[in-house]
Amino acid sequence: MNRRLVLPLVVFLAGALALAAAAFITFAPSRQGGGGGVASVGGPFTLTTQDGKPLSDTDLRGMPFLVFFGFTHCPDVCPTKLFEISEVLRAAGDNAKAKQLKALFITVDPERDTPESMKSYLGSFDPRIVGLSGDRAAIDAVIKAYRAYAKKVPLKDGDYTMDHTALVYLMGKDGSFIGAFNIEQTPAEAAAEWLRHS
């Protein structure tokens, strides 16, 4: 009986520690003076959108963008964050700058999250949210570049879920990491913060 309880507890604690470490690294990125430092979060990528088209980090240059890691089978965190991001985009309005804003929803579960399933899932949210998928190696490379965390967690019925970083990253118009985006502020305040970097 005790043995049956120890393994889930160890797995839970390991996941919690990894999430805490990822959050610490992201919230406290290294800052170097003189403007000559290298960004500690983010990097080049080329993934596939929900429309089956390639999208790279260079395609996003010129406007600040958000990045959020998740998966379509996520029970609560992902749909809540995507709804909140949709509300921020709505609050940004429909002026020329606001129309160029993009938020990336990068799957941590590419085995199930095909472009088709991403397109169906994101149909309930603002169209400026772009779903990105790819093969496992490409997704793992982006997770590592963004210092995010993702881990497959088996369920008792043979299925699985994913533990993952729940931060929203705000990236500058040059692709550099600005900071963790405060999605808890009002949509109008969050939209103003986002547009301030444009």
C-alpha positions as CSV (number, residue, x, y, z in Angstrom):
1,M,0.0,0.0,0.0
2,N,2.8,2.4,1.0
3,R,4.7,1.6,-2.2
4,R,1.7,2.4,-4.3
5,L,1.5,5.9,-2.7
6,V,5.2,6.7,-2.9
7,L,5.6,6.6,-6.7
8,P,2.8,9.1,-7.5
9,L,4.0,11.3,-4.7
10,V,7.6,11.3,-6.1
11,V,6.3,12.0,-9.7
12,F,4.1,14.9,-8.4
13,L,6.9,16.4,-6.4
14,A,9.4,16.1,-9.3
15,G,6.8,17.8,-11.6
16,A,6.1,20.6,-9.1
17,L,9.9,21.3,-8.6
18,A,10.4,21.4,-12.4
19,L,7.5,23.8,-12.8
20,A,8.8,26.0,-10.0
21,A,12.3,26.0,-11.6
22,A,10.9,27.0,-15.0
23,A,8.8,29.8,-13.5
24,F,11.8,31.1,-11.6
25,I,14.0,31.1,-14.7
26,T,11.4,32.8,-16.8
27,F,10.4,35.4,-14.2
28,A,14.0,36.2,-13.4
29,P,15.8,36.2,-16.8
30,S,19.5,37.2,-16.8
31,R,19.8,40.9,-17.6
32,Q,23.1,42.2,-18.8
33,G,24.0,45.9,-19.0
34,G,25.0,47.9,-22.0
35,G,22.3,46.3,-24.3
36,G,24.8,43.7,-25.5
37,G,23.3,40.8,-23.7
38,V,21.9,37.8,-25.4
39,A,18.2,37.0,-24.7
40,S,17.9,34.1,-22.3
41,V,14.4,33.2,-23.4
42,G,13.2,32.5,-27.0
43,G,15.0,31.8,-30.2
44,P,14.6,30.7,-33.8
45,F,11.9,28.3,-34.8
46,T,9.8,27.1,-37.8
47,L,6.5,25.3,-36.9
48,T,3.2,24.6,-38.7
49,T,0.1,26.7,-38.2
50,Q,-3.4,25.4,-37.8
51,D,-3.8,26.2,-41.5
52,G,-0.9,23.9,-42.4
53,K,1.4,26.7,-43.3
54,P,5.0,27.2,-42.0
55,L,5.5,30.1,-39.5
56,S,9.0,31.1,-38.3
57,D,10.1,33.6,-35.6
58,T,11.3,35.9,-38.4
59,D,7.7,36.1,-39.8
60,L,6.7,37.8,-36.5
61,R,9.3,40.6,-36.6
62,G,8.0,44.1,-36.4
63,M,5.3,43.6,-33.8
64,P,5.4,42.3,-30.2
65,F,3.8,38.9,-29.8
66,L,2.7,36.5,-27.0
67,V,3.7,32.9,-26.6
68,F,1.7,30.4,-24.6
69,F,2.5,26.6,-24.4
70,G,-0.4,24.2,-23.9
71,F,-2.4,21.4,-25.6
72,T,-5.9,20.9,-26.9
73,H,-6.8,18.2,-24.3
74,C,-6.0,20.6,-21.5
75,P,-9.0,20.6,-19.1
76,D,-9.0,24.1,-17.7
77,V,-5.7,26.1,-17.7
78,C,-5.4,26.4,-21.5
79,P,-8.9,27.3,-22.4
80,T,-9.0,29.9,-19.6
81,K,-5.7,31.5,-20.8
82,L,-6.8,31.5,-24.4
83,F,-10.1,33.1,-23.4
84,E,-8.2,35.8,-21.4
85,I,-5.8,36.4,-24.4
86,S,-8.9,36.7,-26.7
87,E,-10.4,39.3,-24.3
88,V,-7.1,41.3,-24.4
89,L,-7.1,41.2,-28.2
90,R,-10.7,42.3,-28.3
91,A,-9.8,45.2,-26.0
92,A,-6.9,46.2,-28.2
93,G,-9.5,47.2,-30.8
94,D,-9.4,47.0,-34.6
95,N,-6.9,49.7,-35.5
96,A,-4.0,48.9,-37.8
97,K,-1.6,48.1,-35.0
98,A,-4.0,45.9,-33.1
99,K,-4.8,44.0,-36.3
100,Q,-1.2,43.0,-36.5
101,L,-1.0,41.5,-33.0
102,K,-0.4,37.8,-32.7
103,A,-0.5,35.3,-29.9
104,L,1.1,31.9,-30.4
105,F,-0.4,28.8,-28.9
106,I,2.4,26.3,-29.2
107,T,1.4,22.7,-28.4
108,V,3.4,20.6,-26.0
109,D,1.5,17.5,-27.3
110,P,2.2,17.3,-31.0
111,E,1.3,13.6,-31.2
112,R,-2.4,14.5,-30.7
113,D,-2.4,18.2,-31.7
114,T,-2.3,18.1,-35.5
115,P,-2.9,21.3,-37.4
116,E,-6.5,20.1,-38.1
117,S,-7.2,19.5,-34.4
118,M,-5.6,22.8,-33.5
119,K,-7.8,24.6,-36.1
120,S,-10.9,23.1,-34.6
121,Y,-9.9,23.9,-31.1
122,L,-8.9,27.5,-31.7
123,G,-12.2,28.2,-33.6
124,S,-13.7,29.3,-30.3
125,F,-11.0,32.0,-29.7
126,D,-9.8,35.2,-31.4
127,P,-8.4,34.6,-34.9
128,R,-5.2,36.4,-34.0
129,I,-4.3,33.4,-31.9
130,V,-2.1,31.2,-34.0
131,G,-1.9,27.5,-33.2
132,L,1.6,26.0,-33.8
133,S,2.5,22.3,-34.1
134,G,5.4,20.3,-35.5
135,D,7.3,17.1,-34.9
136,R,8.4,16.1,-31.4
137,A,12.0,17.3,-32.0
138,A,10.9,20.8,-33.3
139,I,8.5,21.2,-30.3
140,D,11.1,20.1,-27.8
141,A,13.6,22.6,-29.3
142,V,11.1,25.5,-28.8
143,I,10.2,24.4,-25.3
144,K,13.9,24.4,-24.5
145,A,14.5,27.8,-26.1
146,Y,11.7,29.3,-24.1
147,R,12.9,27.6,-20.9
148,A,9.4,26.1,-20.6
149,Y,8.5,22.8,-19.0
150,A,6.4,20.0,-20.4
151,K,6.0,16.4,-19.3
152,K,3.7,13.6,-20.2
153,V,1.8,12.2,-17.2
154,P,0.1,8.8,-17.6
155,L,-3.4,8.4,-16.4
156,K,-4.9,5.2,-14.9
157,D,-7.1,4.5,-17.9
158,G,-4.1,4.3,-20.3
159,D,-4.5,7.8,-21.5
160,Y,-2.2,10.7,-20.6
161,T,-2.2,14.4,-19.8
162,M,0.5,17.0,-20.0
163,D,2.1,19.0,-17.2
164,H,3.3,22.3,-18.7
165,T,4.4,25.8,-18.0
166,A,1.4,28.1,-17.8
167,L,3.2,31.4,-18.3
168,V,2.3,33.8,-21.1
169,Y,5.5,35.2,-22.6
170,L,5.7,38.7,-24.0
171,M,8.2,38.9,-26.9
172,G,9.4,42.2,-28.4
173,K,9.1,43.2,-32.0
174,D,12.7,42.1,-32.6
175,G,11.8,38.6,-31.1
176,S,13.6,39.3,-27.7
177,F,12.0,38.3,-24.4
178,I,10.4,41.3,-22.6
179,G,8.9,39.4,-19.6
180,A,6.0,37.4,-18.3
181,F,2.8,39.0,-19.6
182,N,0.4,39.9,-16.8
183,I,-2.8,38.4,-18.0
184,E,-4.4,39.1,-14.6
185,Q,-4.8,42.8,-15.2
186,T,-7.9,44.1,-17.0
187,P,-8.1,43.4,-20.7
188,A,-7.8,47.1,-21.5
189,E,-4.6,47.4,-19.3
190,A,-3.1,44.3,-20.8
191,A,-3.8,45.5,-24.3
192,A,-2.2,48.8,-23.5
193,E,0.9,47.1,-22.1
194,W,1.1,44.9,-25.2
195,L,0.7,47.8,-27.7
196,R,3.2,49.9,-25.8
197,H,6.0,47.7,-27.1
198,S,4.9,48.1,-30.7
